[in-house]
Amino acid sequence: MVHMEKKINKVGGDRETEKKTSKKKERVRIIFHPLNKVVEVEKGTTLLEAIRQAGIQIEAICGGKGLCGKCRAILRKGEVEYVSDAYKKHLSRQEIKEGYILSCQTRVLTDSEFTIPVESRIYRPKILLSAELKIKRFHPAVGKYLVKVSLNEFFMRPSLRLEGYSGPRPRVSDEMYKKIVSMDKPATATVSWTNKYPEIISVEPGDKTKFNYGLAIDLGTTTVVGVLVDLTNGEILARGSTLNKQITYGEELLTRIAYAGKHREGLKQLQSAAVESINEVVNGLASSANVEKGCITDVCVGGNTVMNHLLVGKDPAYLEMANIEVSRDPFVVKAKKLGMDVNPEAYVYCLPNVSRFLGGDAVGDVIASGMHTSKELSLLIDLGTNGEIIFGNEDWLASASCASGPAFEGAGIKFGMRAMMGAIEHVKVNPKTYEASYTVIGNTPPRGICGSGIIDAAAEMFSAGILDFAGKLVKGKTPLVREDPDGLEYVLVPAEKTAIGRDIVITQRDIDYLMDSKAAACGAIGVLMKKYKLSIYDVKHVYLAGAFGAFTNLENVIKFGIIPEFKNAEFHPIGNGSLSGAYATLVSMKKREEARTIAEKMVYIDLLVDVDFIEEYSAAIYIPGKREFYPTYYSKHKTFSHSAA
């Protein structure tokens, strides 16, 4: 046992240092191992806030409320005190003895040293980068033109003419006009049509007409993905991604809304975190493609409604209210106002929102699928941190959103983690021995299990008979299903085969949470099908967006009852639809018109107040679910019946 100099005070210890005083507050120095990060903070700061200030990305799904138990650290040296007793629910006696604490529930009182354990660190995740949408008509909102200056004899002042430009005369500010006139010839003007009317947003000396670039961004709740595009021909020059730095403020959208409203600088902090994440992607793209960031003259962003609000600094508090009206006009703002590291005069265009939890990312999904241009009935499903469900064709679109995604991304699961190095991504359970075989991202010893893995595990456990139709673990068939103080659990990977030195288990609480998530998703689909009198045989195309569509085993998704068995449908993974939509609107003004039309005509059903949702949710809380949704399963199990049937 390594000797550790440490001291932990009881809840509500000596807090004299927090009394109001005119003296400067005492600061403490914190060292984080093995990351070699050092930060100074005010005495009494929570360790989670110190971790944020140090720029360390750590699991903090609940945003610092002490509910998820993910933000673990190990105290090696120093003195701290607990904010509450919440840590006792998540840490074993042995872990507490070894110095484990929850960073959100611990205040730092002296110079200290901590280890961030492997299970709490966020490594670069497995991120979907696809943006393969083919645009027939290339017509970006920004162009560069050579400027010719001549004397207007009537007004006796220089007149500007743009070579190759056709359209309404672009607006030009007095400052920009003087800059153009005084510039040595030749000069290049950048014209943007983003903000309703054409406008000259910048001017450069020389012929720079071939150096015009745009940025398409998927601003996700968890990740930020971007592509750098040549706006002279639509070619994608570079792709890049990073984690959204808002993660440490909470995994779920409601948590971030609450943080933005309850903390004095909350909204500003979340906006800065989003912009910093985008800038990190921009720097990588520009470096990779050897492009000057000042030559990036247009930015298109696909994000959900909350992310769009936080990016532009608009208070999202009203989005907590059911059936609240949300503007379906796209947010448009100058890059310099946000601090985005591109041409400061470039406009940032956000794909339009539809409702409080269905935003520009879903509109991008629709554009990527093309379902809005087809006569055949389609269903689009995007189960990320938030779930979006859209039915429709060229004549109509109807949508709903559900809080299902976190479980499908590994959140809320005891050993759940993102799809990154060390995550179990696929599982098979031997029906005779009940032992699990699995594949791990990076081919390393596992640290936990990600969304696709937990779906596989649940479906396989059901097929093997160690999980019943009500989602309850079955005791007695195998020692791998065992009692724990919190209930039954299934040993997926024994400790000696893991990277964390502990058994990786799936608990009954994990299954309960997953069952709730799957019932929410299937229930949302059921609500729309009921309202529009649709059967599983009517749907001709199912588009699966995001990582859910790209990485999950479709057979297990249906077997577990997340989505119905659409007998006559073709299934199409469309990759990162949000990014594809951002790319489409970057290179085509026609696609921006389509985005506005999609947003305006889409009907939204708010499940929070919908009378049918409870009925559909209740029918989906069994495996697989309603009899009419899963005819193949029930035809094979004719003697099997339960209340969902």
C-alpha positions as CSV (number, residue, x, y, z in Angstrom):
1,M,0.0,0.0,0.0
2,V,1.5,3.3,-1.0
3,H,1.7,5.8,1.9
4,M,-0.5,8.8,1.2
5,E,-0.3,12.2,3.1
6,K,-3.9,13.1,3.1
7,K,-6.7,14.4,5.3
8,I,-10.5,14.4,4.7
9,N,-12.7,16.5,6.9
10,K,-16.3,15.7,7.6
11,V,-19.2,17.5,5.9
12,G,-19.4,21.1,7.0
13,G,-15.9,21.4,8.3
14,D,-14.2,24.7,9.3
15,R,-15.4,27.2,6.7
16,E,-14.0,30.4,8.2
17,T,-12.1,31.1,5.0
18,E,-15.5,31.5,3.2
19,K,-16.5,34.5,5.4
20,K,-16.6,37.8,3.7
21,T,-13.4,39.6,4.0
22,S,-11.6,42.4,2.2
23,K,-8.4,40.3,2.1
24,K,-7.5,38.4,-1.1
25,K,-8.8,34.8,-0.9
26,E,-6.2,32.2,-0.3
27,R,-5.2,30.1,-3.3
28,V,-4.1,26.4,-3.4
29,R,-2.0,24.5,-5.9
30,I,-3.3,21.2,-7.3
31,I,-1.3,18.6,-9.3
32,F,-3.1,16.0,-11.4
33,H,-1.4,12.7,-12.1
34,P,-0.6,11.1,-14.5
35,L,-1.6,14.0,-16.7
36,N,1.1,16.3,-15.4
37,K,-1.4,19.2,-15.1
38,V,-1.0,21.9,-12.5
39,V,-3.6,24.5,-11.6
40,E,-4.1,27.2,-8.9
41,V,-7.6,27.8,-7.6
42,E,-9.2,29.6,-4.6
43,K,-9.3,27.6,-1.4
44,G,-12.6,25.8,-1.0
45,T,-13.1,25.3,-4.8
46,T,-14.7,22.0,-5.7
47,L,-12.2,19.6,-7.3
48,L,-14.5,19.3,-10.4
49,E,-14.3,23.0,-11.0
50,A,-10.5,22.8,-10.6
51,I,-10.4,20.0,-13.1
52,R,-12.4,22.2,-15.5
53,Q,-10.0,25.1,-15.0
54,A,-7.1,22.8,-15.7
55,G,-8.6,21.9,-19.1
56,I,-8.9,18.2,-18.2
57,Q,-11.8,16.3,-19.7
58,I,-13.4,14.0,-17.1
59,E,-16.6,12.0,-17.0
60,A,-19.3,14.2,-15.2
61,I,-22.6,13.1,-16.6
62,C,-24.8,14.7,-14.0
63,G,-22.9,18.0,-14.2
64,G,-21.7,17.9,-10.7
65,K,-24.8,17.0,-8.7
66,G,-23.3,13.8,-7.2
67,L,-25.8,11.6,-9.0
68,C,-23.8,9.7,-11.5
69,G,-20.6,8.8,-9.6
70,K,-18.4,9.1,-12.7
71,C,-16.1,12.0,-11.7
72,R,-13.8,9.9,-9.6
73,A,-10.3,11.0,-8.5
74,I,-7.8,9.5,-6.0
75,L,-6.4,11.8,-3.3
76,R,-2.7,11.3,-3.0
77,K,-1.7,14.3,-0.9
78,G,-3.5,17.2,0.8
79,E,-6.6,18.1,2.7
80,V,-10.1,18.2,1.4
81,E,-13.7,18.2,2.8
82,Y,-16.9,16.6,1.5
83,V,-19.8,18.8,0.3
84,S,-22.3,16.0,1.1
85,D,-22.6,12.3,1.8
86,A,-23.5,11.5,-1.9
87,Y,-20.1,9.8,-2.4
88,K,-21.2,6.9,-0.1
89,K,-23.8,5.8,-2.7
90,H,-21.2,5.4,-5.5
91,L,-17.9,4.4,-3.7
92,S,-17.3,1.1,-1.9
93,R,-15.6,1.0,1.5
94,Q,-12.5,-0.3,-0.1
95,E,-12.4,2.5,-2.6
96,I,-12.9,5.1,0.1
97,K,-10.0,3.5,2.0
98,E,-7.8,3.7,-1.1
99,G,-8.5,7.5,-1.3
100,Y,-11.2,7.6,-4.0
101,I,-13.5,10.7,-3.9
102,L,-16.1,12.2,-6.2
103,S,-14.6,15.4,-7.5
104,C,-18.0,17.3,-7.6
105,Q,-18.6,16.5,-3.9
106,T,-15.2,17.5,-2.6
107,R,-13.7,20.9,-1.8
108,V,-9.9,21.4,-1.9
109,L,-8.5,23.1,1.3
110,T,-4.7,22.9,0.8
111,D,-2.1,22.3,-1.8
112,S,-3.0,18.8,-3.1
113,E,-2.2,16.0,-5.5
114,F,-4.7,13.8,-7.2
115,T,-4.7,10.9,-9.6
116,I,-7.4,10.8,-12.3
117,P,-8.1,7.1,-12.6
118,V,-8.4,5.5,-16.0
119,E,-12.1,4.9,-15.8
120,S,-12.8,8.6,-15.3
121,R,-10.6,10.0,-18.1
122,I,-12.1,10.9,-21.5
123,Y,-9.9,9.8,-24.3
124,R,-10.5,10.7,-27.9
125,P,-13.7,8.9,-28.8
126,K,-14.7,6.9,-31.9
127,I,-16.4,9.8,-33.8
128,L,-18.4,9.6,-37.0
129,L,-16.9,12.0,-39.6
130,S,-18.9,11.2,-42.7
131,A,-20.3,14.1,-44.8
132,E,-20.7,12.4,-48.2
133,L,-23.8,14.2,-49.4
134,K,-23.6,14.9,-53.1
135,I,-24.9,18.3,-54.0
136,K,-26.2,18.7,-57.6
137,R,-26.1,22.5,-57.7
138,F,-23.0,24.1,-56.2
139,H,-23.9,27.6,-55.1
140,P,-22.3,28.8,-51.9
141,A,-23.4,31.9,-50.0
142,V,-20.0,33.5,-50.2
143,G,-17.9,34.3,-53.2
144,K,-14.7,36.3,-54.0
145,Y,-14.4,38.8,-56.8
146,L,-11.8,41.1,-58.2
147,V,-12.7,44.7,-57.6
148,K,-12.4,47.4,-60.3
149,V,-12.5,51.0,-59.1
150,S,-13.6,53.8,-61.6
151,L,-14.7,57.4,-61.3
152,N,-18.4,57.9,-61.1
153,E,-18.7,61.2,-63.0
154,F,-22.2,62.0,-61.7
155,F,-21.4,61.7,-58.1
156,M,-17.7,62.6,-58.6
157,R,-16.5,59.7,-56.3
158,P,-15.0,56.3,-57.0
159,S,-17.4,53.5,-58.1
160,L,-16.9,49.8,-57.5
161,R,-17.4,47.0,-59.9
162,L,-17.0,43.3,-59.1
163,E,-15.7,41.1,-62.0
164,G,-17.9,38.2,-62.7
165,Y,-20.5,39.2,-60.1
166,S,-24.2,39.2,-61.1
167,G,-27.1,40.1,-58.7
168,P,-28.2,43.0,-56.6
169,R,-25.6,45.6,-55.7
170,P,-23.9,44.4,-52.5
171,R,-24.0,46.6,-49.4
172,V,-20.7,48.0,-48.3
173,S,-19.9,49.9,-45.1
174,D,-18.2,53.3,-45.3
175,E,-15.2,51.8,-43.6
176,M,-15.0,48.9,-46.1
177,Y,-15.5,51.3,-49.0
178,K,-12.6,53.5,-47.9
179,K,-10.4,50.5,-47.5
180,I,-11.2,49.3,-51.0
181,V,-10.6,52.6,-52.6
182,S,-7.3,53.2,-50.8
183,M,-5.9,49.7,-51.6
184,D,-3.3,49.1,-54.2
185,K,-4.7,47.4,-57.2
186,P,-5.7,44.7,-57.8
187,A,-8.0,43.9,-54.8
188,T,-10.3,41.0,-53.9
189,A,-13.7,41.5,-52.3
190,T,-15.6,38.8,-50.4
191,V,-19.4,39.0,-50.9
192,S,-21.8,37.1,-48.6
193,W,-25.5,36.5,-49.2
194,T,-26.1,34.9,-45.8
195,N,-27.8,37.8,-44.1
196,K,-30.7,38.3,-46.5
197,Y,-28.9,40.9,-48.8
198,P,-25.5,40.6,-50.5
199,E,-22.8,42.3,-48.4
200,I,-19.1,42.9,-48.9
201,I,-17.6,41.5,-45.7
202,S,-13.9,41.8,-46.3
203,V,-11.3,42.9,-48.8
204,E,-7.8,41.7,-49.5
205,P,-4.9,43.0,-51.6
206,G,-4.1,41.1,-54.8
207,D,-6.0,38.3,-56.6
208,K,-7.3,36.0,-53.8
209,T,-10.3,34.7,-55.7
210,K,-9.1,31.1,-55.5
211,F,-8.5,31.2,-51.8
212,N,-12.1,31.0,-50.4
213,Y,-12.9,28.4,-47.7
214,G,-15.9,27.4,-45.6
215,L,-16.4,25.4,-42.4
216,A,-19.2,22.9,-41.8
217,I,-19.7,22.0,-38.1
218,D,-21.7,19.4,-36.2
219,L,-22.0,20.9,-32.8
220,G,-23.0,17.8,-30.8
221,T,-23.8,17.5,-27.1
222,T,-20.8,15.2,-26.7
223,T,-18.6,15.8,-29.8
224,V,-17.7,18.6,-32.2
225,V,-17.0,17.5,-35.8
226,G,-16.0,19.7,-38.7
227,V,-14.9,19.7,-42.3
228,L,-13.0,22.4,-44.2
229,V,-14.4,23.0,-47.6
230,D,-13.0,24.7,-50.7
231,L,-15.8,27.1,-51.7
232,T,-14.6,27.4,-55.2
233,N,-15.5,23.8,-56.0
234,G,-17.1,22.1,-52.9
235,E,-14.2,19.8,-52.2
236,I,-13.6,18.7,-48.6
237,L,-10.0,19.5,-47.8
238,A,-9.8,18.2,-44.2
239,R,-11.8,16.6,-41.5
240,G,-11.4,16.8,-37.7
241,S,-13.1,16.3,-34.4
242,T,-12.8,16.9,-30.7
243,L,-14.9,16.5,-27.5
244,N,-17.3,19.2,-26.6
245,K,-15.7,21.0,-23.7
246,Q,-19.2,21.5,-22.2
247,I,-19.1,17.9,-21.1
248,T,-17.8,18.6,-17.6
249,Y,-20.8,20.9,-17.1
250,G,-23.2,17.9,-17.6
251,E,-24.0,15.3,-20.1
252,E,-27.7,15.9,-20.6
253,L,-29.3,19.0,-22.2
254,L,-31.5,19.8,-19.1
255,T,-28.4,19.8,-16.9
256,R,-26.7,22.4,-19.2
257,I,-29.8,24.5,-19.3
258,A,-29.9,24.4,-15.5
259,Y,-26.2,25.3,-15.3
260,A,-26.7,28.3,-17.7
261,G,-29.4,29.7,-15.5
262,K,-28.3,28.9,-12.0
263,H,-24.7,30.1,-12.2
264,R,-23.9,33.8,-12.6
265,E,-21.5,33.2,-15.5
266,G,-23.0,29.9,-16.5
267,L,-24.3,30.9,-20.0
268,K,-21.0,32.7,-20.8
269,Q,-19.0,29.6,-19.6
270,L,-21.0,27.2,-21.8
271,Q,-20.8,29.5,-24.8
272,S,-17.0,29.8,-24.3
273,A,-16.7,26.1,-24.0
274,A,-18.5,25.5,-27.3
275,V,-16.5,28.1,-29.2
276,E,-13.2,26.8,-27.7
277,S,-14.2,23.3,-29.0
278,I,-15.0,24.7,-32.5
279,N,-11.7,26.6,-32.5
280,E,-9.8,23.5,-31.6
281,V,-11.3,21.8,-34.6
282,V,-10.6,24.9,-36.8
283,N,-6.9,25.0,-35.8
284,G,-6.5,21.3,-36.7
285,L,-8.3,21.7,-40.1
286,A,-6.4,24.8,-41.1
287,S,-3.1,23.3,-40.2
288,S,-3.9,20.0,-42.0
289,A,-4.9,21.7,-45.2
290,N,-2.3,24.5,-44.9
291,V,-5.1,27.2,-45.1
292,E,-5.0,30.6,-43.5
293,K,-7.9,30.9,-41.0
294,G,-8.7,34.4,-42.2
295,C,-9.6,32.9,-45.5
296,I,-12.5,30.9,-43.9
297,T,-15.3,33.2,-44.9
298,D,-18.4,31.2,-44.1
299,V,-19.5,28.8,-41.3
300,C,-22.6,26.5,-41.1
301,V,-23.5,24.7,-37.9
302,G,-25.8,21.8,-37.3
303,G,-26.7,21.5,-33.7
304,N,-29.7,20.7,-31.5
305,T,-31.8,23.5,-30.2
306,V,-30.0,23.8,-26.9
307,M,-26.6,23.7,-28.5
308,N,-27.6,26.5,-31.0
309,H,-28.8,28.7,-28.1
310,L,-25.7,28.1,-26.1
311,L,-23.4,28.8,-29.1
312,V,-25.0,32.2,-29.8
313,G,-25.3,33.1,-26.2
314,K,-29.1,33.0,-26.1
315,D,-30.6,32.0,-22.7
316,P,-32.1,28.5,-23.1
317,A,-34.1,28.5,-19.9
318,Y,-37.5,28.8,-21.7
319,L,-36.8,25.5,-23.5
320,E,-37.7,23.6,-20.2
321,M,-41.4,24.5,-20.7
322,A,-43.6,22.0,-22.5
323,N,-45.2,23.1,-25.8
324,I,-43.2,26.4,-25.8
325,E,-43.0,28.0,-29.2
326,V,-39.5,28.1,-30.7
327,S,-38.4,30.3,-33.6
328,R,-37.9,28.4,-36.8
329,D,-35.7,31.1,-38.3
330,P,-32.0,30.2,-38.4
331,F,-29.6,31.9,-36.0
332,V,-27.2,34.1,-37.9
333,V,-24.3,35.9,-36.2
334,K,-20.9,37.3,-37.1
335,A,-17.9,35.2,-36.1
336,K,-16.2,38.1,-34.3
337,K,-19.1,38.3,-31.9
338,L,-18.6,34.7,-30.9
339,G,-14.8,34.7,-30.9
340,M,-14.6,32.1,-33.6
341,D,-11.1,31.7,-35.0
342,V,-12.0,32.4,-38.7
343,N,-12.4,35.6,-40.7
344,P,-14.0,37.9,-38.1
345,E,-16.5,39.2,-40.6
346,A,-17.7,35.8,-41.6
347,Y,-21.3,34.9,-40.8
348,V,-22.1,31.9,-38.7
349,Y,-25.3,30.2,-40.0
350,C,-27.1,27.7,-37.7
351,L,-29.5,25.3,-39.3
352,P,-33.0,26.2,-38.1
353,N,-34.6,24.7,-35.0
354,V,-38.1,23.1,-35.0
355,S,-38.9,22.8,-31.3
356,R,-37.3,22.8,-27.9
357,F,-35.6,19.5,-28.3
358,L,-35.6,19.0,-32.1
359,G,-33.1,21.4,-33.8
360,G,-30.9,22.0,-36.7
361,D,-29.2,18.6,-36.4
362,A,-32.5,16.9,-37.1
363,V,-33.1,19.2,-40.1
364,G,-29.7,18.2,-41.3
365,D,-30.6,14.5,-40.9
366,V,-33.6,15.1,-43.1
367,I,-31.6,16.9,-45.8
368,A,-29.0,14.0,-45.7
369,S,-31.7,11.3,-46.0
370,G,-33.7,13.0,-48.8
371,M,-36.9,11.8,-47.3
372,H,-38.5,15.2,-47.8
373,T,-38.2,14.7,-51.6
374,S,-39.6,11.2,-51.8
375,K,-43.2,10.0,-52.4
376,E,-42.6,6.9,-50.3
377,L,-43.1,6.9,-46.5
378,S,-39.9,7.1,-44.6
379,L,-38.8,7.0,-40.9
380,L,-35.7,8.8,-39.7
381,I,-34.2,7.8,-36.3
382,D,-31.3,9.5,-34.6
383,L,-30.6,8.3,-31.1
384,G,-27.7,10.3,-29.8
385,T,-27.7,12.1,-26.4
386,N,-31.2,13.1,-27.3
387,G,-33.5,11.0,-29.5
388,E,-35.2,12.3,-32.6
389,I,-37.9,10.5,-34.5
390,I,-39.3,11.8,-37.9
391,F,-41.9,10.3,-40.2
392,G,-42.9,11.7,-43.5
393,N,-42.4,12.1,-47.3
394,E,-42.5,15.0,-49.8
395,D,-46.0,16.1,-48.6
396,W,-45.6,16.0,-44.8
397,L,-43.2,15.6,-41.9
398,A,-44.0,14.8,-38.3
399,S,-41.6,14.5,-35.4
400,A,-41.0,13.8,-31.7
401,S,-38.0,13.8,-29.4
402,C,-37.3,11.5,-26.5
403,A,-34.8,11.4,-23.6
404,S,-33.4,8.1,-24.7
405,G,-29.9,8.7,-26.0
406,P,-27.7,8.8,-22.9
407,A,-28.1,5.1,-22.2
408,F,-27.4,4.3,-25.8
409,E,-24.1,6.1,-25.5
410,G,-23.1,4.4,-22.3
411,A,-24.2,7.1,-19.9
412,G,-26.0,6.2,-16.8
413,I,-24.6,2.7,-16.8
414,K,-22.3,1.6,-13.9
415,F,-19.4,0.7,-16.2
416,G,-20.7,2.7,-19.2
417,M,-18.4,4.9,-21.2
418,R,-18.1,6.6,-24.6
419,A,-17.1,4.7,-27.7
420,M,-13.4,5.2,-27.3
421,M,-10.3,3.3,-26.5
422,G,-11.0,0.4,-24.1
423,A,-14.8,0.4,-24.6
424,I,-16.5,-2.9,-25.3
425,E,-18.4,-2.3,-28.5
426,H,-20.0,-5.7,-29.3
427,V,-21.0,-8.6,-27.2
428,K,-22.0,-12.3,-27.7
429,V,-23.4,-14.5,-24.8
430,N,-22.9,-18.2,-25.1
431,P,-26.4,-19.7,-24.4
432,K,-24.9,-22.8,-22.8
433,T,-22.2,-21.4,-20.6
434,Y,-23.6,-17.8,-20.3
435,E,-20.1,-16.5,-20.7
436,A,-19.7,-13.3,-22.8
437,S,-17.3,-12.8,-25.7
438,Y,-16.7,-9.3,-26.8
439,T,-14.7,-6.9,-29.0
440,V,-13.0,-3.8,-27.6
441,I,-12.2,-0.5,-29.4
442,G,-8.4,-0.4,-29.8
443,N,-8.1,-4.2,-29.1
444,T,-7.0,-3.5,-25.5
445,P,-8.2,-4.9,-22.2
446,P,-11.6,-3.3,-21.5
447,R,-12.3,-0.3,-19.3
448,G,-16.1,-0.3,-19.7
449,I,-18.8,-0.7,-22.2
450,C,-20.2,1.8,-24.7
451,G,-23.7,2.1,-26.2
452,S,-23.5,-0.5,-29.0
453,G,-22.0,-2.9,-26.5
454,I,-24.8,-2.5,-23.9
455,I,-27.5,-3.0,-26.5
456,D,-25.8,-6.1,-27.7
457,A,-25.4,-7.4,-24.1
458,A,-29.0,-6.9,-23.2
459,A,-30.3,-8.5,-26.4
460,E,-27.9,-11.5,-26.0
461,M,-28.8,-11.9,-22.3
462,F,-32.5,-12.0,-23.3
463,S,-31.8,-14.6,-25.9
464,A,-29.7,-16.7,-23.5
465,G,-32.5,-16.6,-20.9
466,I,-30.6,-14.7,-18.1
467,L,-32.8,-11.7,-18.7
468,D,-36.6,-12.1,-18.8
469,F,-39.3,-10.3,-20.9
470,A,-39.7,-7.7,-18.1
471,G,-36.0,-6.8,-18.1
472,K,-35.2,-8.6,-14.9
473,L,-32.0,-10.6,-14.4
474,V,-32.7,-14.3,-13.8
475,K,-30.9,-15.9,-10.8
476,G,-29.9,-19.5,-10.5
477,K,-28.9,-20.4,-14.1
478,T,-25.3,-19.3,-13.7
479,P,-22.9,-18.0,-11.0
480,L,-22.2,-15.1,-13.4
481,V,-25.6,-13.7,-12.2
482,R,-24.9,-12.9,-8.6
483,E,-26.2,-10.9,-5.7
484,D,-24.8,-7.4,-4.9
485,P,-25.8,-5.1,-2.1
486,D,-27.8,-3.1,-4.7
487,G,-29.4,-6.2,-6.3
488,L,-28.5,-8.7,-9.0
489,E,-25.7,-8.2,-11.5
490,Y,-24.2,-10.1,-14.4
491,V,-20.4,-10.4,-14.7
492,L,-19.6,-9.5,-18.2
493,V,-15.8,-9.5,-17.8
494,P,-13.9,-10.8,-14.7
495,A,-11.4,-8.4,-13.1
496,E,-8.3,-10.2,-14.3
497,K,-9.2,-9.5,-17.9
498,T,-10.0,-5.8,-17.5
499,A,-7.8,-2.7,-17.6
500,I,-9.3,-1.4,-14.3
501,G,-8.7,-4.4,-12.0
502,R,-12.4,-4.8,-11.2
503,D,-15.1,-7.0,-12.6
504,I,-17.1,-5.2,-15.3
505,V,-20.7,-6.0,-14.5
506,I,-24.1,-5.1,-15.8
507,T,-26.4,-4.4,-12.9
508,Q,-30.2,-4.6,-12.6
509,R,-30.1,-0.9,-12.2
510,D,-28.3,-0.6,-15.5
511,I,-30.9,-2.8,-17.2
512,D,-33.8,-0.8,-15.7
513,Y,-32.3,2.4,-17.1
514,L,-31.8,0.8,-20.5
515,M,-35.3,-0.5,-20.5
516,D,-36.6,3.0,-19.7
517,S,-34.6,4.4,-22.6
518,K,-35.7,1.7,-25.1
519,A,-39.3,2.2,-24.1
520,A,-39.0,5.9,-24.5
521,A,-37.6,5.5,-28.1
522,C,-40.1,2.8,-29.2
523,G,-42.9,4.7,-27.4
524,A,-42.1,7.8,-29.4
525,I,-42.3,5.9,-32.6
526,G,-45.5,4.3,-31.5
527,V,-47.1,7.7,-30.7
528,L,-46.4,9.0,-34.2
529,M,-47.6,5.8,-35.9
530,K,-50.8,5.9,-33.9
531,K,-51.6,9.5,-34.7
532,Y,-51.0,9.0,-38.4
533,K,-52.6,5.6,-38.5
534,L,-49.5,3.8,-39.7
535,S,-48.5,0.2,-39.5
536,I,-45.1,-1.4,-39.7
537,Y,-45.9,-2.5,-43.3
538,D,-46.4,1.1,-44.5
539,V,-42.8,2.3,-44.0
540,K,-40.6,1.8,-47.0
541,H,-37.4,3.4,-45.8
542,V,-35.8,3.6,-42.4
543,Y,-32.9,6.1,-42.1
544,L,-30.6,5.6,-39.1
545,A,-28.5,8.6,-38.3
546,G,-25.3,9.1,-36.3
547,A,-23.3,6.5,-34.4
548,F,-26.5,4.6,-33.5
549,G,-27.0,3.8,-37.1
550,A,-23.4,3.2,-38.0
551,F,-22.1,1.1,-35.1
552,T,-25.0,-0.8,-33.5
553,N,-26.1,-4.3,-34.5
554,L,-29.5,-3.7,-36.2
555,E,-30.7,-7.3,-35.4
556,N,-30.1,-6.7,-31.7
557,V,-31.7,-3.3,-31.8
558,I,-35.0,-4.9,-33.1
559,K,-34.6,-8.0,-30.9
560,F,-34.4,-5.8,-27.7
561,G,-37.3,-3.7,-28.9
562,I,-35.8,-0.3,-29.4
563,I,-37.4,0.1,-32.9
564,P,-40.2,-2.0,-34.4
565,E,-39.7,-4.6,-37.1
566,F,-40.5,-2.8,-40.3
567,K,-41.1,-5.7,-42.6
568,N,-41.2,-3.8,-45.9
569,A,-38.6,-1.2,-45.3
570,E,-35.0,-0.8,-46.5
571,F,-32.6,0.3,-43.8
572,H,-30.1,3.1,-44.6
573,P,-27.3,4.2,-42.3
574,I,-26.7,7.9,-43.2
575,G,-23.8,8.6,-41.0
576,N,-23.4,12.0,-39.5
577,G,-26.5,13.7,-40.9
578,S,-26.0,16.9,-38.9
579,L,-22.6,17.4,-40.5
580,S,-23.9,16.4,-43.9
581,G,-26.7,19.0,-43.5
582,A,-24.2,21.7,-42.5
583,Y,-22.0,20.8,-45.5
584,A,-25.0,20.9,-47.8
585,T,-26.1,24.4,-46.6
586,L,-22.5,25.6,-46.8
587,V,-22.1,24.8,-50.5
588,S,-25.7,25.4,-51.6
589,M,-28.0,28.3,-51.0
590,K,-30.9,26.1,-52.3
591,K,-30.2,23.7,-49.4
592,R,-30.6,26.6,-47.0
593,E,-34.1,27.3,-48.5
594,E,-34.8,23.5,-48.1
595,A,-33.7,23.7,-44.5
596,R,-36.1,26.6,-43.8
597,T,-39.0,24.8,-45.6
598,I,-38.3,21.5,-43.7
599,A,-38.3,23.4,-40.4
600,E,-41.5,25.4,-41.2
601,K,-43.6,22.5,-42.3
602,M,-42.6,19.9,-39.7
603,V,-45.2,19.0,-37.1
604,Y,-43.8,18.4,-33.6
605,I,-45.5,16.3,-31.0
606,D,-44.3,17.1,-27.5
607,L,-44.4,13.8,-25.6
608,L,-44.2,15.5,-22.3
609,V,-47.9,16.5,-22.6
610,D,-49.1,13.9,-25.1
611,V,-51.9,11.6,-23.8
612,D,-50.8,8.7,-26.0
613,F,-47.2,8.5,-24.9
614,I,-47.9,6.8,-21.5
615,E,-49.8,4.0,-23.2
616,E,-47.1,3.5,-25.9
617,Y,-44.3,3.7,-23.3
618,S,-46.1,1.1,-21.1
619,A,-46.4,-1.3,-24.0
620,A,-42.8,-0.9,-24.9
621,I,-41.4,-1.5,-21.4
622,Y,-41.3,-5.2,-22.1
623,I,-39.0,-7.2,-24.4
624,P,-39.5,-6.9,-27.3
625,G,-42.8,-4.9,-27.1
626,K,-46.2,-4.7,-28.7
627,R,-47.3,-7.8,-30.6
628,E,-48.1,-5.9,-33.8
629,F,-44.6,-4.3,-33.8
630,Y,-42.8,-7.7,-33.7
631,P,-44.7,-10.3,-35.7
632,T,-41.6,-12.5,-36.4
633,Y,-40.8,-12.8,-32.7
634,Y,-44.3,-13.6,-31.6
635,S,-44.8,-16.1,-34.4
636,K,-41.8,-18.1,-33.1
637,H,-43.1,-17.8,-29.5
638,K,-46.7,-18.6,-29.9
639,T,-47.2,-19.9,-26.3
640,F,-45.4,-16.9,-24.8
641,S,-47.6,-14.1,-23.6
642,H,-47.5,-11.2,-21.3
643,S,-49.4,-7.9,-20.8
644,A,-47.5,-6.2,-23.6
645,A,-48.9,-8.7,-26.1
